[in-house]
């Protein structure tokens, strides 16, 4: 695992325990790698247990402390068990990245299937609430820490034919700001990140005209990388961001500036 981190950041999270939901692929895997590279003990939590174990094995092979847990963010009991696993395995929880999410079908609001709406909102919004519901008491018990919730550029912009996704990601921003107000005085910082379209395996399989259209929406002239999202997230989790509470940070190649 190559990180090319500045020496100052190589032990930035030493002694800290981090939980990453959706941590086995895409942005989540980049997050797990980045935190491990800076010394955190990482719990890779993912709906796909096999993928989570593969990711944890990869981290362990670099000398990092890592463990895998199957976690369904739409199930409060599963989330509670995942947080308990992190504490039982590594002794505490200091950092959390609530990254698990799904896209949902493309359809207009007036024709959007109710079951699809419920599924997208359950994962992308309720899943973040359930995660914080159990992470925050554990982080408080550890003396404080930081949480980053993964929103999207659609946490501040609309996008035709994505009503459930956009509504859920807007909700993540509001939830983040509310929780930040509640916990700022208790040594817990809570912020959100809004990625633009990221060059993940899913988008690599998109047909060329559609991919080219997505690229054209970003003034930077390209899609983002998972590592760029992970770098911003690591900053927000670190003591370098000690006075940042309840904010929403875009990493979108200028998408939202136009």
Secondary structure, 3 states (H helix, E strand, C coil): CCCCCCHHHCCCCCCCEEEEECCCCHHHHHHHHHHHHCCCEEEEEECCHHHHHHHHHHHHHCCCCEEEEECCCCCHHHHHHHHHHHHHHHCCCCEEEECCCCCCCCECHHHCCHHHHHHHHHHHHHHHHHHHHHHHHHHHHCCCEEEEEECCHHHCCCCCCEHHHHHHHHHHHHHHHHHHHHHHHHCEEEEEEEECCECCHHHHCCCHHHHHHHHHCCCCCCCECHHHHHHHHHHHHCHHHCCCCCCEEEECCCHHHC
